[in-house]
């Protein structure tokens, strides 16, 4: 099983100035996934939410969390804006959230070859990957880190651990397993 948190963090980090696509099963989970990506983003990424491709393009040095109202239109806008999105070069990705089997997902597959190639494999469907055995994963986390997820998260949240890709991935894993 691929771990969804690792896949999500990997999709975001794969191409710092690229396009990452997060597939969501419904609107409620989409909101949760947007919050998760915000929590994974480094302080330097300064993530912001927008429903507009133009707004995302105006901020090449910030992570744009693109949460469309009209998914198909946003996908077509991204497809037509690829060159504009790459000049000036982005230092932070655009993260596009699409509903599985929605209009945007269909448009991406049938009308947006440029946007699809821009994402170049930086797409992830966390729900599809999330068949999670919490007890086994907590044991694996403790074996890997020597700490429970809650104990590992305390210094992370206090800003005492370096903001590396490995630690972002571990933070997402720990938050997924955290017991409150």
C-alpha positions as CSV (number, residue, x, y, z in Angstrom):
1,X,0.0,0.0,0.0
2,X,1.3,3.5,-0.9
3,X,0.8,5.8,2.0
4,X,-1.5,8.7,1.0
5,X,0.4,11.4,3.0
6,X,3.7,10.4,1.4
7,X,2.0,10.5,-2.0
8,X,0.4,13.9,-1.3
9,X,3.7,15.4,0.0
10,X,5.6,13.9,-3.0
11,X,3.2,15.3,-5.5
12,X,3.5,18.8,-4.1
13,X,7.3,18.6,-3.8
14,X,8.0,16.8,-7.1
15,X,8.3,20.0,-9.1
16,X,8.6,23.1,-7.0
17,X,7.3,25.4,-9.7
18,X,4.9,23.0,-11.3
19,X,1.3,21.8,-11.1
20,X,0.2,19.2,-8.6
21,X,-3.3,17.8,-8.9
22,X,-5.2,16.4,-5.9
23,X,-8.2,14.3,-6.7
24,X,-11.0,14.5,-4.1
25,X,-14.0,12.2,-3.8
26,X,-16.4,14.9,-2.6
27,X,-16.6,18.6,-1.4
28,X,-16.2,17.8,2.3
29,X,-13.0,15.8,1.8
30,X,-11.8,18.4,-0.6
31,X,-11.9,21.0,2.1
32,X,-10.0,18.6,4.5
33,X,-7.4,18.0,1.8
34,X,-6.9,21.7,1.2
35,X,-6.2,22.1,5.0
36,X,-3.8,19.2,4.9
37,X,-1.8,20.7,2.1
38,X,-1.7,24.0,3.9
39,X,-0.4,22.2,7.0
40,X,2.3,20.5,4.9
41,X,3.5,23.7,3.2
42,X,6.6,25.4,4.4
43,X,6.4,28.8,5.9
44,X,8.4,30.1,2.8
45,X,5.7,28.7,0.5
46,X,3.1,31.1,2.0
47,X,0.2,29.1,0.6
48,X,-3.0,30.9,-0.4
49,X,-6.4,29.7,-1.6
50,X,-7.9,30.9,-4.8
51,X,-10.5,29.8,-7.3
52,X,-8.9,31.8,-10.1
53,X,-6.1,30.8,-12.4
54,X,-5.2,34.5,-12.9
55,X,-4.7,34.9,-9.2
56,X,-2.6,31.8,-9.0
57,X,-0.4,33.0,-11.9
58,X,0.1,36.5,-10.3
59,X,1.9,34.9,-7.3
60,X,4.7,32.7,-8.7
61,X,6.6,32.8,-5.3
62,X,3.7,31.5,-3.3
63,X,2.0,28.1,-3.3
64,X,-1.4,28.6,-4.9
65,X,-4.1,26.2,-3.6
66,X,-6.5,26.3,-6.6
67,X,-10.0,25.3,-5.5
68,X,-12.2,25.9,-8.5
69,X,-15.9,26.8,-8.6
70,X,-16.1,25.8,-12.3
71,X,-13.6,23.0,-12.5
72,X,-13.8,22.5,-16.3
73,X,-13.2,26.2,-17.0
74,X,-10.2,26.3,-14.6
75,X,-8.7,23.3,-16.2
76,X,-9.1,24.9,-19.7
77,X,-7.6,28.2,-18.3
78,X,-4.6,26.3,-16.9
79,X,-4.2,24.5,-20.2
80,X,-4.1,27.7,-22.1
81,X,-1.8,29.4,-19.5
82,X,1.0,26.9,-19.2
83,X,3.6,29.2,-20.9
84,X,2.5,32.2,-18.9
85,X,2.8,30.0,-15.7
86,X,6.4,29.2,-16.6
87,X,7.5,32.7,-17.3
88,X,8.6,34.1,-14.9
89,X,9.5,30.7,-13.5
90,X,7.5,29.7,-10.5
91,X,9.3,28.9,-7.2
92,X,6.2,27.4,-5.7
93,X,3.6,24.9,-7.2
94,X,0.0,25.5,-8.1
95,X,-2.0,22.7,-6.3
96,X,-5.3,22.0,-8.2
97,X,-8.1,20.3,-6.3
98,X,-10.5,18.4,-8.6
99,X,-13.5,16.2,-7.8
100,X,-13.1,12.6,-8.9
101,X,-15.4,12.0,-11.9
102,X,-16.2,15.7,-12.0
103,X,-16.2,18.1,-15.0
104,X,-12.7,19.2,-14.3
105,X,-11.4,15.7,-14.1
106,X,-13.0,14.9,-17.4
107,X,-11.8,18.1,-19.0
108,X,-8.2,17.4,-17.8
109,X,-8.4,13.9,-19.5
110,X,-10.0,15.1,-22.8
111,X,-9.4,18.8,-23.4
112,X,-6.2,19.8,-21.6
113,X,-3.1,18.0,-22.8
114,X,-0.9,20.9,-21.9
115,X,-2.1,21.0,-18.3
116,X,-1.9,17.2,-18.1
117,X,1.7,17.2,-19.3
118,X,2.5,20.1,-17.0
119,X,1.4,18.1,-14.0
120,X,3.7,15.3,-15.3
121,X,2.8,12.6,-12.8
122,X,2.3,15.0,-9.9
123,X,-1.2,13.9,-9.3
124,X,-2.5,11.9,-6.3
125,X,-5.8,10.4,-5.2
126,X,-5.4,10.1,-1.4
127,X,-8.7,8.3,-0.8
128,X,-7.8,5.6,-3.3
129,X,-4.5,5.1,-1.4
130,X,-6.0,5.4,2.1
131,X,-6.8,1.9,3.0
132,X,-5.2,2.4,6.4
133,X,-4.6,-0.1,9.2
134,X,-4.2,2.5,12.0
135,X,-2.7,0.1,14.5
136,X,-0.2,-1.3,12.1
137,X,0.7,2.1,10.8
138,X,1.2,3.5,14.4
139,X,3.5,0.5,15.1
140,X,5.4,1.2,11.9
141,X,5.7,4.9,12.8
142,X,7.0,4.1,16.3
143,X,9.5,1.6,14.9
144,X,10.7,4.2,12.3
145,X,11.0,7.2,14.7
146,X,11.3,5.7,18.1
147,X,8.3,7.8,19.2
148,X,4.5,7.8,19.0
149,X,3.0,10.1,16.4
150,X,1.9,12.5,19.2
151,X,5.3,12.6,20.8
152,X,7.0,13.3,17.4
153,X,4.5,16.0,16.5
154,X,5.1,18.1,19.7
155,X,8.6,19.3,18.6
156,X,7.4,19.6,15.0
157,X,4.5,21.9,16.0
158,X,6.9,23.9,18.2
159,X,9.1,24.6,15.2
160,X,12.0,22.6,16.7
161,X,12.4,20.1,13.8
162,X,13.9,21.1,10.4
163,X,11.4,21.7,7.6
164,X,12.8,19.0,5.3
165,X,10.8,16.9,2.8
166,X,11.4,13.9,5.0
167,X,10.0,15.7,8.0
168,X,7.0,17.1,6.1
169,X,6.2,13.6,5.0
170,X,6.6,12.3,8.5
171,X,4.5,15.1,9.9
172,X,1.6,14.2,7.5
173,X,2.0,10.6,8.5
174,X,1.9,11.5,12.2
175,X,-1.1,13.8,11.8
176,X,-2.9,11.0,10.0
177,X,-2.3,8.6,12.9
178,X,-2.6,11.1,15.7
179,X,-5.1,10.2,18.5
180,X,-6.7,13.0,20.3
